[in-house]
Amino acid sequence: MTKQSFAGAAVLGAMLGMLCGVPAAAQTSVAPDNSKMNQSDRSAAAVTADQAKNDRADREIMKQIRTSILENKALSTYAHNIKIIAQHGKVTLKGPVHSEGERNVIEADAIGVAGAGNVTDQIMVMGDRSPK
C-alpha cells in the first residue's frame, strides 16, 4: 500500500466514523477486551452459558427474563447483555452492570419469572462508566 493510498484510507475511515457518530478518539483506540471478565468462567465448577439446558421450560425461562430486561430502556447496554443461564428451572445471572440498582432490577425480573429461591446472582457491579 502506498503512502498516498494509506492516507486516503485513513481519511475515509475518519469520515465513516463521523457519519456513524463515533468520536475521533474512539476510532483509533484499542479494541475492547473482556478477557478479565471471562477468567472467572475458566473454573470447572463455573456455570457458563453453554451449560444452559435446551429443554423447553428452561428456554422459556431464559426468554422471559431476557425480554423483561430488554424492555427496560433505563438499563445500560451492560445490563441488557447479562448472561442468563437456566438449568432445570434454576437460573444463574452473570456479568457486569453499572450500578447496584441495575443489579436489583435484573434480579427482581429473574425472580419474577423463575421464583424466589431459584435465582443465583453472580452479577458484578462495575460502577458508572458512562461519559460525563
C-alpha positions in Angstrom: 0.0 0.0 0.0 1.5 3.4 -0.9 1.6 6.3 1.4 -1.0 8.1 -0.6 -3.5 5.2 -0.6 -2.9 4.7 3.2 -3.6 8.3 3.9 -6.7 8.1 1.7 -7.9 5.0 3.7 -7.3 6.9 7.0 -9.3 9.8 5.8 -12.1 7.6 4.6 -12.2 5.7 7.9 -12.4 9.0 9.9 -15.2 10.2 7.6 -17.1 7.0 8.1 -16.6 7.3 11.8 -18.0 10.8 11.8 -21.0 9.8 9.8 -21.7 7.0 12.3 -21.4 9.3 15.3 -18.2 7.7 16.5 -15.9 10.2 18.2 -12.4 10.5 16.7 -10.7 9.3 19.8 -12.7 6.1 19.8 -11.8 5.4 16.2 -8.1 5.0 17.0 -8.5 3.3 20.4 -7.6 -0.3 21.1 -10.5 -2.8 20.6 -12.3 -3.8 23.8 -11.0 -6.8 25.6 -13.3 -8.8 28.0 -10.6 -11.4 28.9 -10.5 -10.4 32.5 -14.3 -10.8 32.8 -14.1 -14.3 31.3 -11.3 -15.5 33.6 -13.9 -16.4 36.2 -15.5 -18.8 33.8 -12.4 -20.9 33.5 -13.1 -22.9 36.7 -14.5 -26.3 36.1 -17.2 -25.6 38.6 -18.3 -22.3 37.0 -21.7 -22.1 35.4 -21.4 -20.9 31.8 -23.9 -20.1 29.1 -23.0 -23.2 27.1 -24.3 -25.3 30.0 -27.8 -23.9 29.7 -30.3 -26.7 29.2 -32.1 -26.9 25.9 -35.4 -28.2 27.2 -38.5 -26.1 26.5 -39.1 -24.9 30.1 -35.5 -23.6 30.6 -35.5 -21.9 27.2 -38.8 -20.2 28.1 -37.5 -19.0 31.4 -34.4 -17.5 29.7 -36.6 -15.9 27.0 -39.0 -14.3 29.5 -36.1 -12.9 31.7 -34.2 -11.6 28.6 -37.4 -10.0 27.2 -38.1 -8.3 30.6 -34.6 -6.9 30.8 -34.5 -5.7 27.2 -37.9 -3.9 27.5 -36.4 -1.8 30.4 -34.8 1.0 28.4 -33.5 2.6 31.6 -30.9 -0.2 31.9 -27.4 0.1 30.4 -26.1 -1.9 27.5 -24.1 -3.9 30.0 -27.3 -4.8 31.9 -29.0 -5.7 28.6 -26.2 -8.2 27.9 -26.2 -10.1 31.2 -25.7 -13.8 30.9 -28.9 -15.8 31.8 -28.3 -19.5 32.3 -31.2 -21.8 33.2 -30.6 -25.4 34.3 -33.6 -27.4 35.4 -35.6 -24.3 36.5 -32.6 -22.8 38.4 -31.3 -19.5 36.9 -27.8 -18.1 37.2 -27.2 -14.4 36.3 -23.6 -13.4 35.4 -21.8 -10.4 34.0 -21.1 -6.7 34.7 -23.6 -3.9 35.3 -23.1 -0.2 36.1 -24.9 0.0 39.4 -26.4 -1.8 42.3 -29.8 -0.5 41.1 -29.4 -2.3 37.8 -28.4 -5.5 39.6 -31.5 -5.3 41.8 -33.8 -4.7 38.8 -32.4 -7.7 36.9 -32.5 -10.0 39.9 -36.1 -9.0 40.6 -37.0 -9.7 36.9 -35.4 -13.1 37.2 -37.2 -13.9 40.5 -40.5 -12.8 39.0 -40.1 -15.4 36.2 -38.2 -18.3 38.0 -39.5 -17.8 41.5 -37.8 -17.0 44.8 -35.0 -19.4 45.7 -34.4 -20.3 42.0 -32.1 -17.4 41.1 -28.3 -17.2 41.8 -27.0 -13.7 41.4 -23.4 -13.6 40.2 -23.7 -10.1 38.7 -20.7 -7.7 39.3 -21.3 -4.0 39.8 -18.6 -2.1 37.9 -19.7 1.4 38.8 -21.0 4.1 36.4 -18.7 4.3 33.4 -20.9 6.5 31.2 -19.4 9.6 29.7 -19.9 12.7 31.8 
